[in-house]
Amino acid sequence: MMRERGNANTHSTREEESSIQVHTVHWQYLQDMIESSTMGREHNIDAIPMGMKNRSSRRTTRSLSTEKWILCMIVSISACRLSAVHATRSFSSSLSHTNASFLPRRHVAAQQPSTITQHHPLHSQTSSVSKTTRRQVWTDIRGGDVDPTDDDEERYSRQVYALGSRAHSLIRTSTILLDGPPASGLLWECAKNLALSGVGHMILLKDDVNHDMPDESTNHKDTTRETRIIVPQKAYHNEALDDLGNAYKNAARAETESSSSTNNTQNGKKTTDEKVSDLELLREYITRLNPSVQVSTMTRAEFLELGERQLLEQETNPVFLCVDRPQSIQILLNDACRKIHGRAQSSDDELEAPSMVPFVSVETAGVYSRAFCDFGPSFVVADEDGETPKPTLVQQLESTEEEGILLVRCVEGERHDVSRGDQIVFQGGGTQQSGCEGSECQIVKVHTPTRFTIKRMRESCSDDSSVDAFMEEMNANAKTFTRVKVPRKVSFIPLSQAITKDPSQPEGSDLFAASDLDKSFDLTRRCAVMASFASLDAFTAKYGRMPNSKSGHRDFKRFTRLLFQEKGRFSDNSSTCKENELDAEWNQFASTFSRCCAAKLAPVQALIGAIGSQEVLKAASSLYNPIRQFLLFDSDELLLHKQDAEPDEDDSEQFDSAPGLCYILGRDIAEKFRSQRLFVVGSGAIGCELLKNLAAMGAGTGGANGAIILTDMDTIEKSNLSRQLLFRDSDVGRFKAEAAREGTHRFNPKMKIEAHASKVGDDTGGQGPFTDAFWSDGFDVILNALDNIEARLYMDSQCVAQRKGLIDAGTLGPKGNMQVVVPHKSESYGSSSDPPEPAIPVCTLKNFPYEISHTIQWARDIFDGLFNRRPTQANDNSKLLSELDPTQFAKDLVHKLGDTAAVDAAI
């Protein structure tokens, strides 16, 4: 469309004969109409293919030969988080329109807003944000008295496009229960993701009583049940070494104090310093992040006492998210969710309703992390991939040697999208849209991208029930086939049973989802990481604290003894080892895990927080396949440079910025990271997440050169607020770079940020801030958060020319990609490209358009012919046309071509 617009504007400036001016007026009118109708809406049909480069992930060579590329890996983990939440809120070309009749009644009824009964103990005993407070917060943020419960279609427009209206409505009416340490950065990350996604109600669980953390000598045998629950939770999280949590609390305090100061100044009151608990601060932050989300609190004891009673009313959609809790507490809460019914089963439900509250748990320990899902024994996945099935042209059906099995051949050049076990339906040609009656079949085996075998799922579509008759009828009538989406029932087992399965055996191996093509299939690593998390729970329960470096090797020996006991459950040959000793490989895991588990690494928290939030949305919407049931992720390559070095907790505590990063990677790496000049290009959804993570890690706060250079020439729109955490309603219309700098300073006011609203590209002519001198010496690493291929290729060319590191990330609807480019170690972004999209044959457009894209291309061709090619030809031959007699020209045209052809040529 951009090419045609340029040509038309050129022609519209010419002053030619009146007949030519009519064409240009029509073109300009239609162009203006199109621009006005698509402004702020994603209807530009060129926006999808040109707006994003859907690159397949490629394995990149990792090198830790220098500290500089270790830093590159740290930042790349931050970019990896796009695998989940904001990825699912971006614009997508494939819309998900699942038939509501496939779903249980809870999914159909979820279109209605949730109602909460005040007599239910869940609500009568909770401390929720009052309506007056919520309205005041909304007024402060928006600058007007607007009801926060009003439907805001513009805010969630891109999420609706990406997920579909059914899934979005379920998310908007869902109730999420969050339990975790109030100072945990992972808890804040998950709460932020869910708030931006627009969940209906968030309930924050709080401790039942306040207990002081006991020392090592405390005897736990005589403590009460309540104390046994509380003490390990406090010991399991070290607030001082949680960089992301401290950054979030800084941002929340800065935002709330700024608003309170403004209100007090306007009211003539003095500002008073009041101690606000972390939980209250989190609740206030969620409300400011998305005022339409209802936030309340309840004690853990109140939740556990719910027992067999229904958790919420029928039209709500409860999900439980457990964050940074020890394994023993996860088991307790998971069992409680299995006893609580989300709603009663109605007799008219087409599918079985969930018999429990879906449970998700996430936790991190240094560079290690773990996620777990339990959605019940019969969870229904309504749509496994969210893709719209495409019709595929069928050439013919053939018989095979196997009885009842038919071979399907696609038309040459057509590739199917089916897999074994899928169901398909054959469709007729012409205007027939529905499938041929009785033509439903199941895929038996996929042979090639154009051939597969099927078996019938019904007797016949006619009176003759033979397979040969069915084949003849389909060959005579069927023109295409389409994959049929069928809801699938998935079974989960509780955490208490899952941890008893041996991860190295088939029964236990099926419970693990792959996150890395190398590590995820290392059975020893899988067993060691699972045993390490269980040992960490036992260690904190026994000693009331995390392992630390102050005790020298004493804590390592204690942790090793606990790990040896856990290993006995996974390995039959453990008896061959000496008592309380591990083999070399297990001993290495014990060393790395125990040395870093006390601290939190912000990029790992961001990644696992995105995954956990995504699983919550899956449970609420039944969209996409959930994790079954464990997912393990680690980045222990970062620790290779300090194999023999012990973390110094005293040194990290004295590190004024990102002590957790200093504890895990060492002071030298942390200082070097702080002194880097990082060039962040783009401050949209990915850019905001990168800036938040960089702020938590202390980037741009060290040395004379340490800084963040940020550029984005775009302005903030209301639809950006559903996925970009640094912006608020009052920022709509401002430059993103300027607002992002202010938002990042709330997380870390010590950061040096140079914000620009300048374009990067060949067409700048070396003007502006990005000169040749800047490209050669102005930065160390580039972090791309762009939305178009042209700018990506330009940034890549500059990195290649200047031998700079590049980290590129992008999303397209629920999909995402990330690529790390290390000079002389990996391929560049522009060294490979996606295969071109297949051209649509002219005969298909003219005679048998069977996809939506075909009708769009057909309309574009007509539009281009009427308002581009014809005016161009008329303008190029204006002198000749002005000398012709129109009447004589029409007669000659009819004489040469005939009436019909002449009319077609003239149109």
N, C-alpha and C positions, 0 to 999 in steps of 0.2 A: 504493500500500500504506500510505503514511503517513496518508492520509485515513481509510481504513478502520480503521487501528489506533486512531486517536483516537476514533472513534465507538464502537468496541468497548470501549475502556477506560472510556468514560463509562457505557456500559450495564452493564459488569461491576461498577460500584460500587452499582448499585441493588439493593435487596432486594425482589424480586417473588416471584410464585408459582413453585413448583418447576419447572413446565414451562418457564418463561422462563429460570430459572437454568441449566437444562441447556444451552440455547443459548449462554449467556455462558461457561459452563465449557468447552464445546467450542471456542468461539472463542479463549478465552485459552490453552487447551492447544495448539491449532494455531499460534497466534501465537508462543508460547514455543518451539515446536518449529522453526518457520521461522527465528526469530532465532538459535537455537542452531546450526542447520545452516548458516546463511549467514554466521556470524561469521568474518571473516577470509577468506571466499571471495566471489568476485564473482558470486553467484547471484541477488541481488536484481534482479528484472526491471525495477524502476523506476530502478535505478542508472545504466543506460546513457543513456536519454533525458534524465534530469534532472541527470546528473553532469557534462555537458559541453555547451557550445554550439558546434556544428559550423558555424562561420561561414565563409562564403567570403571569401577575401581581397579587399579593396577597395583601389584605388589611393588613397593619401593625398597631399594637396598638401604639398609640402616647401617650407619657408621658412627661409632663413638670414639673415633681416633682423636677428635679434638673436642674441647669443651663447647665450642661455638655451636656444633651441631647437636649437642645434648640440649642446648637451649632451644634449638629449632624443634626438637621432639617435644619439649614441654609445651610449647605453644601449639603444636599440631594436635596434641590431645584435646586442647580447648576447642579446636575446630571440629573434632570428631563428634561433639555433642549434638551436631545438627542431625544425627541419626534419628531423632525423635521429635520433641514437642513442637518447636517452631517449624520443623519440616512439615508437620501435618497441618499447619495453619497457613501455608503459602498457597498461591494460586496454582491450580492443577488443570491440565487439559482433559484429564479423564475423570468424569463425574461419576459418583457412585449413587445409583438410584435403585436401591434394593426394594423389592416388592414388600410392602408392609404385611401382606397376608402370610408371608413366610414366618413371621415373628410371633413370639408370645405376646399376650395382651399387654404386658408391661411396656413393650416397645411401641405398640400402637397408641396406648394411652399416654405415653410420655409427651405427646404433642401438647398436652394440657399443662399449665403451670402447677407446680407442686403446692400442696396445702399441708399445713402442719397443725396437728391438734395440740392445744395447750395442756390437755389433761395427761398426755403421755409423759412418763417419767423422764424420757430423754430431753424433753423441752421444758418441763416444769421445773427441773433442777439445774438447768444450764444457765450460764451467765453470758448472754448474747448482747451484741451491740444494739443499742436502742434505736428506734426509728428516727428520733430527733438527732442523735449523734450521726447516724448514717446520712441523713439529709444535710447536716451541717458540713460533714466531710465532702459530700458531693458538691455542695455549694462552694466550698473553698477551692476545690479542684477545678470545677467547671466555670465558676464565675457566674452562676445563675441558679435559681431554685428549680431544679429538675428532679423529677421522681426517679430514683435509681432503678426502680423495677420496670421502667419503660423498656420495651423491646428496642434494641439498638441494632438494626440490620446492617448499617454501614460499618459498625465496629467489627462485626464478625463476617463480613461479606466474603473474605478470602477463605476463612475457615469453612464456610458453607460450600464454597466451590471445591475445596480439597476433600472434605469428608462426606458431603451430601447433607441434605436437610434432615433426614431421619436421624443420622448419627449426631448431628449438631443439636437437635432438639433433645435427645437423650442426655447429652453432656450438660446442656443448660438446666436440666431438671434433676441432675444427679446430686447425691449427698456423699461427700468424701470425709471419712474420719481419719485424722492424722495423729500418729503417736510417735514422739521422738524427743530427744533432748532439746529444749527451747533454744539453746545456743548453737545447735548443729547447723553448719552451713548446708548440709545435705537436706535437712528439713526445710530450710528457707528456700532452697533451690526447687524442691518439689512443690512447695506451696506457691511459689512464684509461677511455675509452669502451669499449674492447675488453675490459678486465678486468671492468668492471661487466656487460658482456654475457655473461661466462662462457665465453670461448674456452678451449679445452683447454690449449694450450701457446703461450707467447710466447717467441720467440728474438730477443734483442737483438744486432744486429751491432755490433762494435766495430772501431776502427782497428787496422791490422796493426802499425804502429810509431808511435812518438811523434816528430813532427817539429815543430820550432819554426817559427812562421809567418815567412816571409821578408819583407824589406822590398821597396820598389819596385825597387831596383837589382838584385835577384836575377835571375840569368839562368836561365830555366826550360828552355832548349833541351837542356841536357846532363843534366837530372835523370832519374832512373830512372822506370820506369812506376809503381812504387808511390808515389813522391813526387808525380807528376803527379795521382794519384788523391787523395792526402791533402790537399795544400796548398789546392786550391780549396774543399774542404769546410770547412776551418777559417776561411778568409777569407769564406765565403759566409754566415756567421752571426755577428752581433755580440751576444755574450752580455749585455753591459752594457745594451743597448737592448731586451731581450726581457723585458717586464714579466711576462708570464704564466709564462715559464720560471722566473724568479726567485721568483715567488709559489709555484709548485709546489715548488721546492726548499726554500723556507722551511717549507712545510707538512710535507714529508717529514722534514726535519731535526727539526722540533718534535715530530713523532710518534715518530720513532725514538729521539731523545734522551730523551724522557719515559719511554718503555718501558725503555731501557737504564738510566736513573737509578733507576727503580723496581726493576729486577732486581738492580742492584748494591747498592742499599740493603738489599734483602731478604737478599742473600748476604753482606753485610758488606764489600763491595768499594768502592773509591773510583772515581769516574767519571773517565775519562781522555779527553782530547780527541784523537781520531784523525781524520785527514783521510780522508774517504770520497769516492771519485770520483763524478761525476754519474751515471755508468752504474750503479754499485753502489747509489746512492741511489734511482735509478729502479726498479731491480729490487726493492729492499726495499719501496718504496712500493706497487708492484703487488701484492706478496705480502700486504701489510697491507690493501690495498683489497679483495682477493678471494683468501683463502688457498687456494681450490681451483684456482687457475690456476697451472700449472707455468711457471716462468720460468728461462731459461738464456741463455747468451751464446756467441757464436762470432765469429771474425774474418771480415772481409770476404773475405780471401784464401781462407779455407777454403770459403766459400760459392761463390766463383768457380771453385774447383777441382773442384766437384762435377760439372761438365760434363754428360755424357749420362747419368750414373748417376741412379737414382731418388732423389728428395729424402727421402722418408719411406716408411713402410710403406703398404700398400694401404688400410687402414682410416682413415688420417688424411687431412686436407683442407688442404693448404698454400696460403697466400696471402702475397704479398710486399707490404709497405707501405713506400714510400720517402718520407721526410719532409725538407723543407727542404734538398734537395740540388740542386746546379746541374744544368742541362739535360744537360751532357756525362756526368755521373755517372748520371743517370736513364737515359740511353740504354744505358750500359754494363750497369747492373743489369737493365734490361728485356730486353736481348739474352740475358743469362745466364738469366733466368727462361724464356725461350723455348727454351733448350737443355736445361733440366732438366725431366724428365718427372715429373709429380705421382704417377703410377702407371702400370703397364702396362695396355694394353687387353686385357680378357678377351673371349673368343670368345662368351660368353653374355650380354654386355651388350646391352640393348635399344637404347640410344642410345650414340653415340660418346663415349668418355671424354675429359676434357680432356688435350690433348697438351702442356701447359705449366703452369707455376705462375702463376696469375693475378697480375697486377702492377697496383698502384695507387700513384700518386705525388701528393703534395700539397705546396704551398709557398706562402708569403706574402712580400710585400715591401711594407711600409708598409700602405697601404690597398688594395693589389692582391693578388689570390690566384689560384691556378690548380690545377685537379685534372685528372688524366689516368688513364684505365683501359685496360688491355690484358688481356683474358681469353682471348686465343687466337683462332685462325681458326674455331673451331666450338664456342663456348660455348653450353650448353643452359640456357635459362631455363625452369624448371619451372612457375612461376606468375608471371604478369606483374604482377598487381595485388594479390594476396592477398585479394581479395573472394570471398565465396561467391555464385555465380550464383543469381539469384532466378527461380523459375518465373513465367512471364507467361501470362495467359489469352489464348488465341487465338480470334478470332471466326470467321475463315474464310480459306481460300486461294483466290486467283483467278488465272486465266490472264492472260498479257500478250501483246503483239504479238511479243515476242522469243521465239525458240524455246528451250524448256527453262527459261525463267525464270518463276517464280511470284511473285505479290504476296501478302504476309502482312499481314492486318489484326488488330490487337489489339482486345480488348474495350474498349469506351468507358471511359475513366478509367484504363486500364492503360498504363503507359509501359515500353517495353522498355529493356534495358541493353546492346544489341549495337552493334557497329561494323562497318564494311566489312572483309571478310576473316575475321570470326569464324565459328565453326562452332556450329550449334544442333542440338538433337535434340527431336523432338516426343514428347509423353507422353500416355498415355491418362488417362481419368478414374477415379473410384472409388479403389480401393486400389492401383492399378497404379503402381509407382514407377519402373520402368525404362522407357527410351524404346522407342517402336515400332520394331520391327525394320526396318532399312533406311531409317530416317527422317532420317539425318544429312544436313544441308544446309549450304551456305556462303552467307554474306551477300554479295550482289552490290552493293547500294546501299541506303543508309538515306535514306528520303524525309522522314519526319516521326518524332516520338517514338512514333508508334503504327503506322507503316507502313514496310515495307521489302521488298525483292525478294531472292529466294533461287534457288540452283540446287542440284540434287541431287548428292550425293557418291557414291551407290550407284545401281545400276540400278533397283531396286525393292524394296519389302517384300513383294511377292507375285509370282506368275508373270507377270502382265501388266506389262511394262516401260514402258508409255507414261506420259507426264507427266500426262495427264488421269486415268488410273487412280490414279496416286499422289495427285493432288489430291483425288479423290473419297474415297479411303481415309482420308486425313488429316482431311478435313472430317467424316467419319463417326466416326472413333475418337479423334483427337487433341483434347485439351482445353487443354493448355499446351505451351509450349516453354521450353527452358533452354539458356543458353549453355554450350558445352562448352569446358573449358580444355584446350588442347593445348600441350605443350612446344614452345618455339620456339628455333631455332638462330640465334645471333647471331655475326657475324664481326667481328673486330677486327684492326687492323694495328698493328705495333710503333711505338714513339715515333720511331724513326729515320726511318720512312717518313711518319708523320703530320705531322712538322714541315716536310716538303718540300712539302706540299699548300698551295696558296694559299687562305687562309681566306675570301677575297672571291669565290672561284669555287665553282660547285656541288659539285665534287669535294671541295674542302676544307671547304666550309660544312656538309656533312653530318656532319662530325666534331665539331661543336660543339653542346652541349646548352644550352638557354636557361635563364638564371637571372634575367633582368630583361626585362620587356616592352619596354623602351626600349633599354637599352645592348646587350643580347645580339644585336640585329639591326642595330647600327651596325657596318658592315664595316670602316670605318677604325679605329674603336676596337679591334675584334677583332685586326686586323693589328698595330696599334701595341703592344698589350699583349703579344702573342706575341713580337714582335720585341724588346720591352723585356726580357723574361725571358731571351731568348737573349743579348742585349747585356750583361746583368748577369753572366751566366756568363763571357763573354769578358773583361769588365772585371776581375772578381776573379781570373781566371786570369792576366791580364797584370800587374796591379798588386798582387796579394796582399792586397787589402782592398776594402771597400765604398766607394762614393762618399760623401764627407762634406763638411760645410760648412767645414772648416778650410782647404781648398785654394781657397776662393773660387769663381770660375767655372771654374777649371782642370778639375776633375772633370766638370763639366757639359759642357764642350767635348769632353773625352775620350769621355764616354758618348754624346754626339750623333754623333761620328764612327763609333762602333761601331754605333749604331742606324741610321745612314745605310746602312751596309753590309748590315745585315739587311733594311732596307726594299727594297733592290734585288731581293730574292728574291720579294717580294710585289707589286711595282708595276712595270708595264711602262713607265710614263712617268717613272721616276725619273731618267732621263737629262736630262729637261727642267730639273731643279733644278741649281743651281750645285754644284760639287764640295764634298762634305762639308757640305752645307747641306740642311735639311729645310724642307718647306712649313710654313705657320703651324700647321695642326692637329697635324701630327706633332711639331713643335717644342714645342707645349704639352704633349703627352704625355711627351716627353723631360724637360721641366722638372719636372712633377709627380712622375713616377716616380723620377727621380734624386734629388730632394730628400727623399723619404720612404722609399726602399727600404732604407736601412740599419737602420731600426727596425722593431719589430713592434707591431701594434695588437691588443690582447687580444681584443676582440670578433670581429675578422676571423679570428684564429687559432681561436677557439672554434667559429665557424661552419664554416670549411673543415675543421677537425678532425672535426666531427660528420659532414660530408659524406664525408670520406675513410674514416672508420670504418664508415659505412653501406655504402659500396661494398665494403669488405672483407667485411662480413657478407653482402652480396648474392653475392659470389663464393663464399663458403663454403657458402651455403644454396641458391643458385639461385632465391631468392625475390626478386621485383620486377625490373623492367627496370633494367639498369645504365646508367651514363652512357656515351654513345657520342660521342666519346671524351674530348673536352675540356670542362671547365666553367670559365668565367671569372667572377669576382665582384670588384667593387671598390666602394668608397664614397668616391670622390674628391670628392664634393660637400662633404665635411668640410674640404677644403683651399681652398674658394672664398674664405674670409675672409682668407687670407694668400697671395694670388696673387703679390704682389711681395715678400713677406718670405722671407728665407732661414732655414732651421733653424739653431739655434746648438747645436752638439754639446757645447761646454763648459758652456753653460747647462743643458742637459738632464742632463749627468752630475752637476752639482751639485744637481739636483732629487732630494731624498732619497726621493721616492715616485713611482713610475711614470715613470722618465726616458724611456722609449719614447713614452709619450703626450705628454710635454712636447716631445720632438723633432719629432713629427709635427704636432701642433696648436698648439704654442707655449705658453709659460709662463703667459700670461694665462688661456687656456682651461683649462689643467690646474689652475691654482690655483682658478679658479671652480668647476670640477667637484669638487675636493676639499672645497670649502666648502658644497656643497649638502646639504640634508636630504632624503634619499630614503626614502620609505615603501614597504617591501617587504611585501606582504600574501601570506603563504604561504611555507613553506620546504620544499616537497616536491621533486619532481624538477626543475621549472623554477626554483623558488626557490633551490635549492642552486646551480644553475648561474649564476643571476644574482648571488648573493652571491660566488661564486668570481671571476667576471669583475669585479665591483665592487672586490673586494679587490686584484686585479691592477692596476686602474687608479687605486688610491689613494683611492677614494671614502670620505668620512667621516673623513679624516685632516687636513684643513686648517681653519684659522680656529677661531673660538670656537663657531660654529654647525654646522660640518660633522659629520654623523652619519648613521647608518643606523637607521631605526626598523623593527623587525621584529616581526611578530605571526603566530602560528599556534597555534590551540588544540588541534591534533591531537597524538597521541603516535606514536612510532616503532614500526612493525611490521617483522617480519622481511622481508616482501616488499618493503619500501622499500629494502633494502640493495642491490638489483640495479640501481638507477638513481639513487640519491641519494648523491653522493660524500662528503658531510660527515659521514655517520653510519657507525658501526661496530657490530659485534654487541653490544658491551657497552652500547650506547645504547638497545637495544630496551626500550620501556616509558617512556622519558623524553619530555618535551615536545620537540617538534621545534625550537621557537624557541630553547630553552636549548642544546640540542646543536648547532644550527646556528651559534649565536654562538661557541661554543667552537671548532668546526671552521673558521669563517671567520677567527678570530684566529690560527689556525695559519698561514694564508696571509699575513695581514698583521696583526701584533699591534698596530699603531698605530691601527687602525680603532676608532672609537667606535660601539658598537652598543647600542641600547636594545631588549632582547628582551621581548616580552609574550606571554602565552598567553591573550589576550582576543579575543573575537569582535567583528567589525565588522558592523553591521546596524541596522535600524530598531528591533528589539526590545530593544536594550540600554538604551533610555531615557536616553541621555546619561550613563550611569554608566561607571566605569572610566577608563582613560587616554585614550580617544578622545572628548573632549568637544567642545563647539562651538568653544572656543578652539583646540583642536588642529586642527580641520578648517580654520580660517581662517588660522592662522599657524604651525602645527606642522611643516609640510613644504613642499617645493617641487614634487616630482614623485612620482607614485605608480607603482609597478611591480606589476602584478597577477600573481600566480601561483596563482590560485584554481582550484577544481574544481567550481563550481556557478554557475548563471546568476543566482540571487537575489543572491548577494554581489557579483557583477560589476556588476549593475545598480545596486546601492546605491553602490558605489565610483564608478561613472560619474556618478551623480546628485550626489555630493559634489564631484566634480571640476568639473562644469558649474556648480554653485552658487558654488564658490569660485574658479572660473577657474584651475584647476590642470591641469598636463599629466598625461596618463595613458598608460601603455604596458601593453597587455593581451596575454597570451600563454596558450595552452592546447594540450593534446594530447588525442587520442583514438586509442589504438592507434598505428598507423603514420602518422596524420594529425596535422596541427598548423595553428595559425593565430596570427597576430600582428597587432595593430592599434595604431597610434600616433594619439593624440588630442591635437591642439594647439589650445588655446582660440582661437576666432575664425578658425581656419585649416582645420579639418577637421571632419567629422561626429563626433558622440559615439558611444560604444558602444551606447547605448540608442536612438539615432535610427533604427535599422533592426533588423529581426529576421528570423530564418529563417522560411521558410514552414512552416505547421503540418503535422505529419505527417498523411497522408490517413487518414481514418477507415475502419475495416474494415466493409463492409456486413454487416448482420445475416444476410442470406440466405447469404452466403459462410461465415459462422461456423457456421450451422445445417446447411447442406447440402453445401458443398464447400470445406472448409478445405484449402488447398494449400500454405501456407507454415508454417514453425515458429511465426512470430508469431501466426498464426491460432489454432493450438492453444493457445498460451499465453493469448491473450485469451479463448478459449472457456472455459478452466479458471478464469480470473480471474472471469468473469461468473458461473459456477456457484458459486464460492467466495463471491463477494460476495452472491449471492442467498441462500445457505444460512446464512451467518454474519454478515451485516450487515443486508440489507434485511428478512429475516424476523424476526430478533430486534428490529429497530427497530419494525416493525409490531406485533409482539407486545407490546412494552413500551408503545407509544403506546395500545394498546387493551387493556391489562391488566385494567382494571375491567370492561369488557364481556365479556372472555373468562372472567373469574372467575364471572360470573353465568350463563354458558351451561352447559347439560347436554351434556358431550362426546358421549354416545351419540346424543342427538337431533340434535346439530349434524352428526355424521357421516352420519346417515340423510338429513337434508335436503340435504347436499352431494351425496350419491350420486344422490338423486332429481332434482336440478336439472341436474347436469353429466354424469351417467353414471359407470360404474365407472372407466374409464380416465382420464378427465379429472379425476375427483375424487381419484384416487390421485396424479396428477401435481401437482395443486394443493396437496395435503397434504405432498408431499415438500419 
